[in-house]
Amino acid sequence: MDTALLLALCALAQGLRLSTGRSVPPGPLYLWRHPTGLNRVRRAWVIPPISVSENHKKIPYTLVQIKSDKQQQGGVIYSIKGPGVDEEPLGIFSIDKFTGKVFLNAMLDREKTDHFRLKAFALDLGGSTLEDPTDLEIVVVDQNDNRPVFQQEVFTGHILEGAIPGTYVTKAEATDADDPDTDNAALRYSILDQGETEHFSIDELTGEIRTVQVGLDREVVGVYNLTLQVADMSGEGLTNTAIAVIYVDDINDNAPEFTSEEFSMKANEAFGGIDVGRLEVQDKDLPGSPNWVAKFTILEGDPDGQFAIRTDPKTNDGILSVVKPLDHESREHYQLRVSVQNDAPLQGSAPKAARGLATVTVEVQDVNEPPIFYTNPLRASVAEGTAPGTEVTTFFARDPDTQQHQQLSYFKDYDPEDWLRVDRATGRIQTKRAINPASPFLKDGWYRAIILASDDASPARTATGTLSIEILEVNDHAPLLASPTGTICSDPGQGSGLIIGAMDEDLPPHGAPFHFQLSPGSPELTRNWSISQLNVTHAWLRLRTEAPEGLYSLALLLQDSGQPPQQLEQLLNVTVCRCGEAGVCAPGTAALLAGGAGISLVALVIVLASVILLLLLVLLVAIFERFRQRVREKGLLDGLQDDVRDNILNYDEQGGGEEDQDAYDINQLRHPVSTVELVPQTSFRGRQPLRKDTPYHRVPPQPSRALPTSPSDIADFISDVSVPREKMEPLFWAPWDSHLPWSLPTLLTPVLSFTQRQGNEKGKTPFFGGSLAWACPSPWPEFPNTPLFPKARNCPFPTPPLRCLHKTMCVSGGHIGLL
């Protein structure tokens, strides 16, 4: 038998074995059979593919046996290479190297790999190649082992309500991993469930979903849920399911309607921009869509446009509001005819609304309204400088509440200069003070005030009126020369003359143009001088003939253009000088020019001398006041060179205050003359010797001073003592029984004793209990706020009472102080 025929029969037998499912041992496959004899050379063999089913469960399974006829059996070693052997995926195929049988070692999955291409090799026992490598192709046969899968778990679609049959909605799509060229991947679509009414159908081949009948109404059913199924093997194999959600989109097939044909509301008069009430409507279309939003129109009953209706975006109700204030006195009721419709146009097939129109009755409530000024703002005019009491205007107001008898009163709210007086009962406005045109509250000649008008109701209502007063300019100032001096050349042919100017405090039209002329009262001036108008504010003065050098005073008459005009005669001091070729005064005339400032040289000297004398007088007064101040600032012991403790007895005890009778004898204070022996003065050369009981660091005592015994002596004593106050404050402001090693009562004993005697003789309160019963001088002088006198306007010592020994010294209790 021919070799090619043998190979074909072997391949056919293998295919029949796989298709029948029976395990028939494959015959040997001679991949390298060689012809014998002198036969001619043939072409290379074409080996058909070897087919094997996926998911084959009998493992290992013999696929094929290959052989070579160049050697006897057992003299050839076989091998294979390629994917599934030594390449990924590994271990799927293997070969018996001595018999040439090829085995399947694992289950195949066509969806992963649908075929394998291997290389077969034949070697002798020595490892030499017996045959060229030959391809061995293995094809994996598909089985229906994969269910179809929808591309989405939920499909969505939209369809307008009222759509005609056959309208496309959406499309369902699925895939199958099996071989698309077999029935294993032949898919069919169907609808398992869509509710009670079958409005939709699906194309079994394409999966398109379309409407099948009319009657879709969003207001009845807004959403449809369909259960879809897909099956392979042309609808007979494996299946899977998905959901299709179809939304019915709204159209404006329902007109909005009022919930009632009539509405009643109330509104207060005199208020605008307020809500009065609501107009309730209903619409079956989709809330929030243009098919649902209502739009209201006032058809009748509001000719002046006093009402408006807006739509509440949440409830779709109409809100009626008052746009312009209502007036109960003019109209008490309003009857409005209102219509409602949607923003979107209504479908032609939609039924007409049963209640698309409504009647709204509005009752106007009477309330207390504020007064109304007849003219607001009101303008008036007043001349500047108008005398107080001049009537300006009357600011009238009326009460709109004609059914209520109320009285109006007027008063000011804003009058920054306090120029006006308002009659409370009539609103008559008069000037209260003279009008000052220089007020900073004038803007462009206008003065603004605010007047209020109030009724007597409870609570009262007030109206605000603006009064604008124009301050009229009055011609009350004559023009003045801008400069009262000038120079001019003595030769009329030299120079350009003298240009003189004028100014006026009045505003136009009471100012320029000015009229200049030589005084009519001095006709002789016209012989030598001439004046001509240069412009509205300046004139040109010239000499007619040559004049001697010197100072000339010319009387000029200046007049403005006001009504009535103001004029004033003024002096112009003109210096006539010798001029050079350039028309400028020569240097030799400087002295004359210096005296041309409008006053004579003698008057100028007198003024300067007066100023110098005034400055000298001020300087002398300042020096005198400074000297007096230094004298007043001197203290009680100022200038004393001796030690201030000259007459202080040195002892090492400290008293316990005024009630401590052991520290000192109070009788010494009350009767100093009878108990104190003055120490005679002894002259020493140098310092007195220290006492034995004096500590080492003590300063030697100085000769004692004779103490004063009369008021004149007290004054001399205080005057002689010139220690500065700032040095004596710690000294005189200490308690008599302080830790200082001396006692001021010893120093002042004669003074206190004399004062007591004077008091006894005049019936005054004597000393008692160690304190001094004295009174403050009246009036008490003012003191600076210092530690010496903390309270400047009160008696510096609280208790016990104080008495002054002198104008500069006071004593109270255990303290002494300087004034």
FILOTOR-903183 format. One line per 4 residues: their letters; for each residue x, z, y of C-alpha. Coordinates in Angstrom, 2 decimals. Example, Ala and Ser with C-alpha at 12.3 -4.5 7.8 and 13.67 -1.06 7.14 Angstrom:
BEGIN
as> 12.30:7.80:-4.50  13.67:7.14:-1.06;
END
This chain:
BEGIN
mdta> 0.00:0.00:0.00  1.25:-0.74:3.48  2.78:2.18:5.39  0.65:1.70:8.51;
llla> -2.51:1.74:6.49  -1.37:4.92:4.79  -0.82:6.68:8.11  -4.20:5.59:9.40;
lcal> -5.95:6.86:6.32  -4.18:10.23:6.64  -5.25:10.62:10.25  -8.81:9.69:9.38;
aqgl> -8.92:12.20:6.58  -7.72:14.93:8.92  -10.39:14.08:11.46  -13.08:14.17:8.81;
rlst> -11.84:17.51:7.64  -12.06:18.99:11.13  -15.44:17.53:11.80  -16.97:18.72:8.56;
grsv> -15.45:22.11:8.96  -14.08:22.16:5.48  -10.49:23.13:4.89  -8.91:20.20:3.08;
ppgp> -5.12:20.32:2.60  -3.62:17.61:4.77  -1.52:15.00:3.14  2.07:14.40:4.11;
lylw> 2.65:12.45:7.34  5.67:10.12:7.11  6.74:9.84:10.67  9.97:8.04:9.79;
rhpt> 9.05:5.82:6.73  11.52:2.94:6.42  10.82:-0.42:4.65  12.86:-1.39:1.59;
glnr> 14.28:-4.78:0.66  14.85:-7.61:3.02  11.64:-7.08:4.94  11.72:-7.87:8.65;
vrra> 12.10:-5.14:11.27  8.74:-3.69:12.55  7.85:-2.04:15.89  7.94:1.76:16.34;
wvip> 5.08:3.71:14.78  2.19:4.86:16.98  1.11:8.29:15.74  -2.55:9.14:16.50;
pisv> -3.31:12.56:18.12  -4.06:15.52:15.90  -7.38:17.20:16.86  -8.07:20.88:16.47;
senh> -11.15:22.86:17.60  -10.88:25.65:20.14  -11.75:29.16:19.06  -10.62:28.42:15.44;
kkip> -10.85:31.73:13.67  -8.87:31.04:10.43  -5.38:31.82:11.53  -2.79:30.64:10.55;
ytlv> -4.16:27.20:10.02  -2.22:24.16:8.69  -2.56:21.30:11.12  -0.35:18.61:9.54;
qiks> 2.74:18.03:7.31  5.51:15.69:8.45  8.14:14.05:6.14  11.16:11.79:6.25;
dkqq> 12.01:9.38:3.37  15.74:9.20:4.08  16.55:12.16:1.89  15.17:13.68:-1.21;
qggv> 12.86:16.61:-0.87  14.82:19.68:0.08  17.53:17.73:1.81  15.80:17.59:5.28;
iysi> 15.34:20.34:7.84  12.32:19.92:10.22  11.73:21.43:13.68  9.39:21.08:16.65;
kgpg> 9.75:21.85:20.34  7.49:21.86:23.38  4.56:23.84:24.97  3.14:26.34:22.50;
vdee> 6.41:26.54:20.61  9.41:27.35:22.78  7.59:26.93:26.09  4.67:28.77:27.61;
plgi> 2.34:29.60:26.01  4.73:30.74:23.26  3.95:31.27:19.58  0.90:29.05:19.23;
fsid> 2.51:26.50:16.88  5.21:26.78:14.17  6.70:24.56:11.40  8.06:25.16:7.93;
kftg> 11.56:23.74:8.24  11.79:22.72:4.59  8.27:21.40:3.90  7.47:20.08:7.39;
kvfl> 4.06:21.80:7.61  2.84:22.50:11.18  0.74:25.71:11.58  -1.73:26.95:14.27;
naml> -0.98:30.63:14.86  -3.46:31.56:17.65  -6.94:30.70:18.89  -7.01:27.89:21.44;
drek> -9.00:27.77:24.69  -9.72:24.28:25.92  -10.58:25.60:29.39  -6.96:26.75:29.70;
tdhf> -5.11:23.94:27.87  -6.90:20.90:26.55  -3.90:19.29:24.71  -0.27:19.89:23.63;
rlka> 2.59:17.37:23.36  5.38:18.38:20.95  8.66:16.81:19.81  9.42:16.59:16.05;
fald> 13.03:16.54:14.73  14.54:15.78:11.25  18.11:16.92:10.40  20.13:16.90:7.21;
lggs> 21.53:20.04:5.73  24.75:19.55:7.65  22.86:19.51:10.95  23.20:15.79:11.57;
tled> 20.25:13.89:12.98  18.46:11.86:10.39  15.72:10.48:12.59  15.10:9.99:16.31;
ptdl> 12.76:12.64:17.91  9.11:11.68:17.62  6.12:12.81:19.77  3.41:14.85:18.11;
eivv> 0.23:15.24:20.27  -2.36:17.92:19.51  -5.82:17.65:21.18  -8.06:20.72:21.57;
vdqn> -11.66:19.89:20.76  -14.26:21.54:23.14  -16.95:23.96:22.05  -19.92:25.25:24.11;
dnrp> -18.43:28.65:24.77  -19.02:28.93:28.58  -22.29:29.63:30.37  -23.07:27.73:33.54;
vfqq> -22.47:29.77:36.73  -24.32:29.50:40.09  -22.01:29.16:43.07  -23.97:31.90:44.89;
evft> -25.91:34.87:43.64  -28.44:34.42:46.47  -29.36:31.13:48.08  -31.13:31.22:51.47;
ghil> -33.28:28.65:53.16  -35.56:28.26:56.20  -38.76:26.32:56.54  -41.19:26.12:59.48;
egai> -44.62:27.39:58.81  -47.14:24.61:58.30  -44.47:22.22:56.90  -45.76:19.18:54.96;
pgty> -45.13:18.77:51.18  -41.72:17.39:50.22  -39.90:19.06:53.10  -36.34:19.92:52.11;
vtka> -35.57:23.65:52.08  -32.19:24.29:50.41  -30.05:23.33:47.41  -28.89:25.41:44.42;
eatd> -25.56:24.50:42.82  -23.90:25.66:39.55  -20.79:24.80:37.51  -19.81:24.87:33.78;
addp> -16.24:25.36:32.57  -16.83:23.29:29.39  -15.87:19.65:28.99  -17.84:17.71:31.59;
dtdn> -17.84:14.66:29.31  -19.86:16.50:26.67  -23.30:18.02:26.54  -21.65:21.38:26.78;
aalr> -21.57:20.83:30.59  -24.82:18.90:31.00  -26.78:21.23:33.39  -30.49:21.40:34.18;
ysil> -32.21:23.49:36.97  -35.61:25.16:36.98  -37.70:27.83:38.84  -38.64:30.72:36.62;
dqge> -40.75:32.66:39.17  -41.98:32.16:42.78  -45.04:34.38:43.07  -48.71:33.70:42.82;
tehf> -48.72:30.45:44.78  -46.36:27.64:43.85  -45.24:26.31:47.21  -41.80:25.09:46.10;
side> -40.20:22.90:43.41  -36.61:22.21:42.32  -34.96:18.99:41.17  -33.64:19.68:37.64;
ltge> -30.61:17.43:38.08  -29.58:18.07:41.74  -30.98:21.56:42.34  -32.68:20.63:45.64;
irtv> -35.64:22.86:46.57  -38.58:21.29:48.43  -42.15:22.20:49.40  -44.90:20.97:47.12;
qvgl> -48.04:21.84:49.11  -49.33:22.87:52.53  -50.36:26.34:53.60  -47.12:28.03:54.62;
drev> -48.10:30.66:57.22  -45.52:33.13:58.53  -48.22:35.54:59.64  -49.44:35.66:55.97;
vgvy> -46.16:35.49:54.02  -42.93:35.43:55.93  -40.43:35.42:53.04  -40.50:33.89:49.55;
nltl> -38.21:35.04:46.71  -37.59:32.43:43.96  -35.89:33.09:40.59  -33.79:30.06:39.61;
qvad> -32.31:29.13:36.20  -29.59:26.72:35.12  -28.90:25.73:31.41  -26.24:23.52:29.75;
msge> -26.69:21.24:26.73  -29.27:19.41:28.90  -31.35:22.51:29.23  -31.08:23.62:25.63;
gltn> -27.85:25.57:25.72  -26.53:28.60:27.51  -28.37:29.75:30.69  -27.85:31.75:33.90;
taia> -30.06:32.82:36.82  -29.89:33.27:40.63  -32.19:34.16:43.54  -33.35:31.87:46.32;
viyv> -34.73:33.58:49.48  -36.76:31.25:51.68  -37.73:32.37:55.21  -40.76:30.89:56.89;
ddin> -39.84:30.32:60.53  -42.39:31.01:63.23  -44.10:28.46:65.43  -46.38:29.23:68.34;
dnap> -49.60:28.83:66.44  -51.19:32.04:67.81  -52.14:32.49:71.47  -51.76:35.96:73.07;
efts> -54.96:37.87:73.76  -55.91:40.86:75.93  -57.10:43.88:74.00  -59.93:44.25:76.52;
eefs> -61.70:41.98:78.93  -61.72:44.56:81.75  -59.13:47.04:83.06  -59.52:49.71:85.78;
mkan> -56.66:51.23:87.76  -55.94:53.30:90.88  -53.20:52.88:93.49  -52.21:54.97:96.50;
eafg> -52.07:53.26:99.84  -48.96:52.91:101.99  -46.55:52.70:99.04  -44.90:49.55:97.76;
gidv> -42.83:48.89:94.66  -44.80:51.25:92.40  -46.44:50.59:89.02  -50.21:50.87:88.84;
grle> -51.04:50.37:85.15  -50.64:48.31:81.97  -52.48:45.30:80.59  -52.29:45.47:76.79;
vqdk> -52.06:42.21:74.83  -51.54:41.25:71.19  -49.86:38.22:69.60  -49.44:37.52:65.87;
dlpg> -46.32:35.45:66.33  -42.81:36.76:65.67  -42.06:39.70:68.03  -39.23:39.02:70.41;
spnw> -39.43:35.23:70.02  -40.55:32.88:72.81  -43.70:32.31:70.74  -44.54:36.03:71.22;
vakf> -43.39:36.86:74.77  -46.38:36.97:77.11  -46.49:35.64:80.64  -49.15:36.85:83.10;
tile> -50.66:35.07:86.07  -52.97:36.45:88.78  -55.53:33.73:89.27  -57.88:35.33:91.82;
gdpd> -58.29:38.40:94.04  -54.81:38.67:95.59  -54.58:36.22:98.49  -51.81:38.18:100.29;
gqfa> -49.59:38.57:97.24  -49.75:42.36:97.22  -49.63:42.65:93.41  -47.29:41.42:90.69;
irtd> -47.30:41.60:86.89  -44.15:41.75:84.80  -43.81:41.83:81.01  -42.54:44.86:79.12;
pktn> -39.89:43.40:76.75  -40.59:46.04:74.09  -44.38:46.16:73.95  -45.20:42.73:75.46;
dgil> -47.72:44.47:77.74  -48.21:43.44:81.33  -47.21:46.01:83.98  -49.23:45.69:87.20;
svvk> -47.30:46.85:90.30  -47.91:46.96:94.05  -45.46:44.72:95.87  -46.71:45.24:99.43;
pldh> -48.20:48.56:100.62  -51.97:48.73:100.47  -54.21:50.00:103.25  -57.26:52.01:102.31;
esre> -58.74:51.66:105.77  -58.77:47.87:105.57  -59.70:47.42:101.88  -60.73:49.98:99.29;
hyql> -61.06:47.81:96.15  -59.34:44.80:94.63  -60.71:42.72:91.73  -58.03:40.59:90.09;
rvsv> -58.54:37.77:87.59  -55.53:37.63:85.23  -54.55:35.15:82.49  -51.92:35.45:79.72;
qnda> -49.94:32.85:77.78  -46.60:32.49:75.98  -43.31:31.23:77.31  -43.26:28.58:74.55;
plqg> -46.00:25.95:74.55  -48.82:26.51:72.10  -49.06:24.18:69.07  -51.82:21.65:69.31;
sapk> -53.33:22.76:66.03  -53.43:26.46:67.08  -56.86:27.97:67.72  -57.79:28.87:71.31;
aarg> -57.50:32.52:72.32  -60.77:34.41:72.47  -59.58:36.80:75.24  -57.01:34.89:77.26;
latv> -58.52:36.11:80.55  -59.17:39.64:81.87  -60.57:41.28:85.01  -58.51:44.08:86.63;
tvev> -60.17:46.40:89.18  -57.81:48.35:91.47  -59.16:51.21:93.59  -57.06:52.04:96.68;
qdvn> -56.67:55.80:97.18  -56.56:57.21:100.71  -53.40:59.22:101.52  -51.83:60.54:104.70;
eppi> -49.75:57.72:106.12  -46.96:58.08:108.66  -47.59:56.96:112.23  -46.72:53.41:113.19;
fytn> -44.97:52.51:116.45  -46.57:49.60:118.26  -43.14:48.13:119.02  -40.16:49.05:116.92;
plra> -37.43:48.76:118.00  -38.39:49.18:121.64  -36.18:47.89:124.42  -35.98:49.26:127.95;
svae> -33.59:49.10:130.88  -32.24:51.71:133.29  -29.84:51.29:136.18  -26.59:53.16:136.01;
gtap> -26.49:56.36:137.98  -30.27:56.75:137.76  -31.31:60.20:138.93  -32.74:62.73:136.44;
gtev> -36.50:62.54:136.04  -36.69:58.75:136.27  -39.20:57.26:133.86  -37.63:54.95:131.30;
ttff> -40.55:53.86:129.09  -43.31:55.16:126.85  -42.83:54.90:123.09  -46.41:54.62:121.76;
ardp> -47.36:55.12:118.11  -50.70:55.06:116.32  -52.04:56.88:113.28  -53.21:54.40:110.60;
dtqq> -55.44:57.08:109.07  -58.46:56.21:111.17  -60.75:58.29:109.00  -58.64:61.39:109.62;
hqql> -58.54:62.82:113.14  -54.91:63.79:113.68  -52.74:64.44:116.72  -49.35:62.80:117.13;
syfk> -46.29:64.45:118.62  -43.02:62.87:119.76  -39.49:64.23:119.77  -35.90:63.07:119.73;
dydp> -33.82:62.68:116.62  -30.70:61.04:118.02  -29.57:61.12:121.67  -25.79:61.63:121.63;
edwl> -25.40:61.92:125.42  -28.59:63.99:125.86  -29.73:61.62:128.59  -33.41:61.51:127.66;
rvdr> -36.41:63.82:127.78  -39.43:63.00:125.58  -42.93:64.17:126.37  -44.14:65.70:123.13;
atgr> -47.79:64.74:123.63  -47.61:61.27:125.21  -44.26:59.83:124.11  -43.26:59.28:127.73;
iqtk> -39.46:59.09:128.07  -37.62:60.13:131.25  -33.98:60.58:132.15  -32.72:64.10:131.72;
rain> -29.31:63.60:133.28  -27.60:60.95:135.36  -26.67:57.85:133.40  -22.93:57.45:133.11;
pasp> -21.86:53.86:132.41  -18.48:55.08:131.09  -20.05:56.77:128.06  -18.33:55.98:124.73;
flkd> -21.77:55.61:123.15  -22.50:52.48:125.15  -21.95:49.28:123.19  -22.02:46.10:125.24;
gwyr> -24.06:47.90:127.88  -26.70:49.21:125.41  -27.51:52.81:124.57  -29.34:53.61:121.33;
aiil> -31.62:56.60:120.72  -33.95:57.46:117.84  -37.43:58.81:118.54  -39.69:60.38:115.92;
asdd> -43.48:60.45:115.86  -45.19:62.98:113.57  -48.81:63.79:112.77  -50.24:67.28:112.30;
aspa> -51.34:66.87:108.67  -50.09:69.07:105.86  -47.61:67.90:104.83  -46.85:66.02:108.02;
rtat> -45.70:62.41:107.96  -43.09:61.14:110.36  -42.23:57.70:111.68  -38.83:56.70:113.04;
gtls> -38.50:54.48:116.09  -35.39:52.98:117.63  -35.12:52.89:121.42  -32.49:50.53:122.83;
ieil> -31.82:51.07:126.53  -29.87:48.53:128.54  -27.80:50.23:131.22  -28.05:47.88:134.18;
evnd> -24.97:47.45:136.27  -25.38:48.53:139.91  -23.15:47.29:142.68  -21.87:50.68:143.77;
hapl> -18.17:49.90:144.20  -16.50:47.78:146.86  -13.50:45.65:145.92  -10.04:47.19:146.42;
lasp> -6.69:45.59:147.06  -4.67:45.28:143.89  -1.51:46.12:145.86  -1.55:47.61:149.39;
tgti> 1.95:46.33:150.25  3.77:43.03:150.39  6.57:41.06:152.09  6.49:37.84:154.05;
csdp> 9.13:35.75:155.82  9.26:36.03:159.59  9.49:32.24:159.90  6.18:30.57:158.94;
gqgs> 8.11:27.60:157.63  9.95:29.69:155.06  8.50:31.08:151.87  5.02:30.59:150.52;
glii> 3.30:33.42:152.34  1.79:36.47:150.64  -0.71:36.23:147.81  -3.03:39.24:147.79;
gamd> -5.48:40.17:145.03  -8.45:42.48:144.63  -10.26:44.29:141.82  -13.73:45.80:141.40;
edlp> -14.94:48.50:139.01  -18.35:46.87:138.81  -19.10:44.45:136.01  -20.32:40.90:136.59;
phga> -22.27:39.72:138.45  -21.40:42.45:140.95  -17.69:41.72:141.08  -15.84:38.47:141.73;
pfhf> -15.72:36.17:143.54  -14.31:38.25:146.40  -14.34:37.29:150.05  -11.19:38.09:152.09;
qlsp> -11.04:38.13:155.92  -9.14:39.78:158.73  -11.07:42.72:160.15  -13.60:41.60:162.79;
gspe> -12.83:44.84:164.60  -9.26:43.64:165.28  -9.67:40.12:166.70  -6.05:40.10:167.93;
ltrn> -4.87:39.74:164.31  -6.17:36.19:164.15  -3.59:35.08:166.76  -0.63:35.71:164.46;
wsis> -2.17:35.82:160.96  -4.36:33.62:158.86  -5.98:34.20:155.47  -7.50:31.62:153.12;
qlnv> -9.23:31.85:149.75  -6.99:30.99:146.78  -9.39:31.65:143.88  -12.23:34.04:143.07;
thaw> -9.94:37.10:143.04  -6.97:36.18:145.27  -6.29:35.03:148.83  -3.33:33.59:150.73;
lrlr> -1.96:35.47:153.80  0.36:33.57:156.18  1.89:33.89:159.65  0.75:31.49:162.34;
teap> 3.83:32.01:164.54  7.23:33.54:164.04  7.06:37.35:164.18  9.74:40.00:164.64;
egly> 11.01:41.79:161.57  9.31:45.09:160.76  6.34:46.76:159.12  2.86:45.58:160.05;
slal> -0.46:47.19:159.06  -3.22:44.62:158.79  -6.90:45.60:158.55  -8.62:43.41:155.94;
llqd> -12.32:43.29:155.09  -13.05:42.70:151.37  -16.53:41.89:150.10  -17.85:41.28:146.55;
sgqp> -20.67:39.06:145.28  -23.09:41.77:144.16  -26.64:42.32:145.25  -26.57:43.84:147.74;
pqql> -22.90:43.05:148.43  -20.39:45.84:148.94  -17.57:45.57:151.48  -14.73:47.81:152.53;
eqll> -12.09:47.59:155.27  -8.60:48.36:154.00  -5.06:48.40:155.34  -2.43:46.04:154.00;
nvtv> 1.19:47.05:154.80  3.16:43.84:155.26  6.90:43.86:155.72  8.13:40.92:157.78;
crcg> 11.73:40.11:156.92  14.39:37.52:157.58  14.51:35.09:154.67  17.21:32.85:153.37;
eagv> 16.97:29.20:152.40  15.23:30.13:149.12  12.41:31.89:150.97  13.52:35.36:149.82;
capg> 14.21:38.33:152.09  17.89:38.62:153.06  19.87:41.75:151.98  20.02:43.04:155.54;
taal> 16.32:43.83:155.47  16.51:46.20:152.49  16.00:49.26:154.66  12.79:47.86:156.04;
lagg> 11.62:46.93:152.57  12.31:50.45:151.34  10.00:51.85:153.94  7.26:49.41:153.22;
agis> 5.54:51.41:150.53  2.56:52.12:152.71  3.84:55.30:154.46  6.40:55.93:157.22;
lval> 9.92:57.24:156.65  9.13:60.55:158.38  6.12:61.10:156.15  8.24:60.35:153.09;
vivl> 10.86:62.94:154.16  8.14:65.54:154.71  6.69:64.93:151.25  10.10:65.26:149.58;
asvi> 10.90:68.47:151.46  7.55:69.96:150.47  8.22:69.19:146.81  11.66:70.83:146.96;
llll> 10.26:73.98:148.60  7.52:74.18:146.00  10.05:73.97:143.17  12.18:76.73:144.76;
lvll> 9.10:78.95:145.11  8.20:78.47:141.46  11.77:79.30:140.47  11.78:82.53:142.53;
vaif> 8.45:83.62:141.01  9.77:82.97:137.52  12.93:85.02:138.20  10.89:87.88:139.64;
erfr> 8.52:87.93:136.69  11.46:87.86:134.30  13.02:90.85:136.07  9.75:92.81:135.90;
qrvr> 9.40:91.96:132.23  12.88:93.26:131.47  12.11:96.47:133.34  8.87:96.96:131.39;
ekgl> 10.65:96.26:128.12  13.15:99.09:128.62  12.53:102.06:126.31  12.40:105.79:126.96;
ldgl> 16.16:106.37:126.47  17.52:103.06:127.75  21.04:103.39:129.13  21.74:106.75:127.55;
qddv> 25.37:106.75:126.49  25.34:110.18:124.91  24.29:110.84:121.38  20.50:110.97:121.22;
rdni> 20.77:114.12:119.16  22.49:116.14:121.92  19.84:118.88:121.99  18.97:118.83:118.33;
lnyd> 19.72:122.02:116.48  21.44:121.35:113.19  19.71:123.04:110.27  19.21:122.12:106.69;
eqgg> 15.50:122.80:106.41  12.58:120.44:106.60  9.16:121.53:107.71  5.87:120.98:105.91;
geed> 3.94:119.52:108.83  1.97:121.02:111.65  0.50:123.73:109.46  3.92:124.88:108.27;
qday> 4.52:127.80:110.67  7.80:128.68:108.97  9.57:125.50:110.02  9.18:126.24:113.77;
dinq> 7.26:128.48:116.11  4.21:126.83:117.63  4.44:129.26:120.54  7.58:127.46:121.64;
lrhp> 5.44:124.40:122.21  2.74:126.32:124.04  5.05:128.47:126.26  8.38:126.70:126.47;
vstv> 9.55:128.24:129.74  9.15:131.81:128.58  10.66:131.34:125.16  13.36:128.73:125.58;
elvp> 16.67:129.54:127.22  18.39:126.55:128.56  21.94:126.21:127.38  24.33:126.29:130.31;
qtsf> 26.40:123.20:130.71  30.05:123.66:130.03  32.61:121.10:130.85  34.85:120.06:128.02;
rgrq> 37.68:117.69:127.92  36.76:115.20:125.29  34.14:116.04:122.68  32.66:119.47:121.97;
plrk> 33.96:121.20:118.85  31.84:121.03:115.77  29.99:124.04:114.50  31.28:125.67:111.37;
dtpy> 28.04:125.08:109.53  27.88:121.41:110.50  28.54:118.97:107.69  31.76:117.05:107.86;
hrvp> 30.14:113.72:108.59  28.07:114.96:111.54  28.83:113.68:115.05  29.97:116.38:117.47;
pqps> 27.14:117.51:119.79  27.12:116.42:123.40  26.32:118.61:126.39  22.62:119.25:126.60;
ralp> 20.51:117.81:129.42  18.28:119.89:131.66  14.65:119.38:130.60  11.92:118.39:133.12;
tsps> 9.49:121.03:134.38  7.10:119.06:136.69  5.30:115.70:136.66  7.83:114.16:138.99;
diad> 10.63:115.39:136.75  8.83:113.93:133.76  8.68:110.56:135.47  12.34:110.77:136.44;
fisd> 13.21:111.87:132.95  11.41:108.96:131.35  12.87:106.52:133.90  16.40:107.74:133.27;
vsvp> 16.06:107.36:129.55  16.56:103.66:128.97  16.99:103.13:125.24  15.31:99.83:124.27;
rekm> 11.91:100.19:122.63  12.92:98.27:119.53  15.65:100.87:118.98  13.40:103.84:119.66;
eplf> 10.36:102.77:117.60  11.69:104.35:114.41  12.67:107.40:116.40  9.39:108.00:118.26;
wapw> 7.14:106.93:115.46  8.29:109.53:112.99  6.55:112.84:112.20  7.99:115.84:113.96;
dshl> 8.77:117.43:110.63  10.38:114.38:109.07  13.67:114.30:107.28  15.58:113.54:110.48;
pwsl> 17.98:116.36:111.37  16.38:117.00:114.79  12.97:117.81:116.21  11.36:115.95:119.14;
ptll> 9.21:118.96:120.08  12.41:120.68:121.14  13.11:117.77:123.46  9.57:117.68:124.87;
tpvl> 8.76:121.42:124.94  8.82:121.79:128.74  6.78:118.66:129.14  4.09:119.86:126.74;
sftq> 4.09:123.34:128.26  3.59:121.98:131.77  0.80:119.72:130.63  -0.95:122.67:128.99;
rqgn> -0.83:124.70:132.17  -2.21:121.82:134.15  -5.04:121.52:131.67  -5.86:125.22:131.81;
ekgk> -5.94:125.15:135.60  -8.34:122.15:135.65  -10.56:123.39:132.81  -9.35:120.88:130.21;
tpff> -9.02:121.51:126.48  -5.77:123.33:125.62  -3.64:122.88:122.49  -5.09:124.12:119.20;
ggsl> -3.91:124.37:115.58  -0.64:122.60:116.17  -2.45:119.46:117.41  -2.93:118.07:120.89;
awac> -6.48:117.74:122.28  -5.84:114.90:124.72  -7.83:111.80:125.69  -6.76:108.15:126.03;
pspw> -6.43:106.66:129.50  -9.24:104.39:130.63  -8.93:101.51:130.56  -6.40:101.63:127.71;
pefp> -3.73:98.90:128.10  -3.53:96.11:125.53  -0.61:96.35:123.09  1.01:93.75:120.90;
ntpl> 0.22:93.99:117.20  3.37:95.87:116.21  4.05:98.81:113.90  4.16:101.00:116.99;
fpka> 0.53:100.25:117.98  -1.25:98.51:115.08  -4.63:98.29:116.83  -3.97:96.81:120.26;
rncp> -7.43:97.29:121.82  -8.13:100.77:120.47  -6.54:104.12:121.02  -3.38:103.72:118.94;
fptp> -3.76:107.17:117.29  -7.01:107.86:115.39  -7.19:111.66:115.11  -6.50:114.10:116.59;
plrc> -7.27:112.81:120.12  -4.44:111.41:122.18  -3.34:112.22:125.70  -0.76:110.35:127.69;
lhkt> 2.08:112.17:129.35  3.07:109.12:131.33  2.14:105.48:131.66  4.76:104.65:129.08;
mcvs> 4.54:107.56:126.58  1.74:109.18:124.54  1.75:112.02:122.01  -0.79:112.83:119.28;
gghi> -0.51:115.40:116.52  2.85:114.99:114.90  3.59:111.56:116.42  4.85:110.16:119.69;
gll> 4.75:106.57:120.86  5.70:104.28:123.73  3.19:102.11:125.59;
END
